[in-house]
Amino acid sequence: MAYSVILHLVGEASVLGEIEELPKPADTIITLTNPRLRDGKDIHYLEQNVVKVIWPLAKVTLIEVLESEEEENLIGFVRE
């Protein structure tokens, strides 16, 4: 199951993408698929045909895990 995440990088704009599994405590890198800026634009320092990027976790300050569409549909507000 792929997770949609936002990576907050040291000294750079936040990057949105997908990862196959969440990093474990012993991991030193993170592989992000379909990297893009939060507004959907291309990242200026990557080539246009790049589909995967490997970042060292030392450059990542925070990882936000976004809920999937499936999770959104599981629990909803109920009005009586």
C-alpha positions as CSV (number, residue, x, y, z in Angstrom):
1,M,0.0,0.0,0.0
2,A,1.5,3.3,-1.0
3,Y,1.3,6.3,1.3
4,S,1.0,9.9,0.1
5,V,3.4,12.0,2.1
6,I,4.7,15.5,2.4
7,L,8.5,15.7,3.0
8,H,9.8,18.9,4.7
9,L,13.4,19.2,3.6
10,V,16.1,21.3,5.3
11,G,16.4,24.6,3.4
12,E,14.0,23.6,0.6
13,A,10.3,23.8,-0.2
14,S,8.1,20.9,0.9
15,V,7.8,18.0,-1.5
16,L,4.7,15.9,-2.1
17,G,4.9,12.3,-3.3
18,E,4.2,8.6,-2.6
19,I,6.2,6.0,-0.7
20,E,5.7,2.2,-0.5
21,E,6.3,1.9,3.2
22,L,7.0,4.2,6.1
23,P,10.6,4.5,7.1
24,K,11.8,2.4,10.0
25,P,14.0,3.7,12.8
26,A,17.2,2.1,11.3
27,D,16.6,3.5,7.7
28,T,18.9,6.2,6.4
29,I,17.2,7.0,3.1
30,I,13.6,7.5,1.8
31,T,12.5,6.8,-1.7
32,L,9.8,9.1,-3.0
33,T,7.8,8.3,-6.2
34,N,6.2,11.1,-8.3
35,P,7.9,14.0,-6.5
36,R,6.3,17.4,-7.0
37,L,5.8,20.6,-5.0
38,R,2.7,20.9,-2.8
39,D,0.9,22.9,-5.5
40,G,1.6,20.2,-8.1
41,K,4.4,22.0,-10.0
42,D,7.7,20.4,-11.0
43,I,10.7,20.7,-8.6
44,H,13.1,23.1,-10.2
45,Y,16.3,21.1,-9.4
46,L,15.0,17.8,-10.8
47,E,14.8,16.8,-14.4
48,Q,11.4,16.6,-15.9
49,N,11.4,12.9,-16.5
50,V,12.3,11.9,-12.9
51,V,9.8,9.5,-11.3
52,K,11.7,8.5,-8.2
53,V,14.0,10.3,-5.9
54,I,16.1,9.0,-3.0
55,W,16.7,11.5,-0.2
56,P,18.9,10.9,2.9
57,L,16.7,11.1,6.0
58,A,19.3,13.5,7.5
59,K,17.9,16.1,5.0
60,V,14.3,15.5,6.1
61,T,12.9,17.4,9.1
62,L,9.4,16.1,9.1
63,I,7.2,13.6,7.2
64,E,3.5,14.2,7.0
65,V,1.4,11.1,6.1
66,L,-1.8,12.1,4.3
67,E,-4.9,10.0,4.5
68,S,-5.9,8.1,1.5
69,E,-9.3,8.3,-0.3
70,E,-10.2,4.9,1.1
71,E,-9.6,6.1,4.7
72,E,-11.7,9.2,4.0
73,N,-14.7,7.0,3.1
74,L,-14.4,4.7,6.0
75,I,-15.4,7.2,8.7
76,G,-17.8,10.0,8.0
77,F,-20.0,12.4,10.0
78,V,-23.5,11.2,10.7
79,R,-26.4,13.5,11.3
80,E,-29.6,12.3,12.9
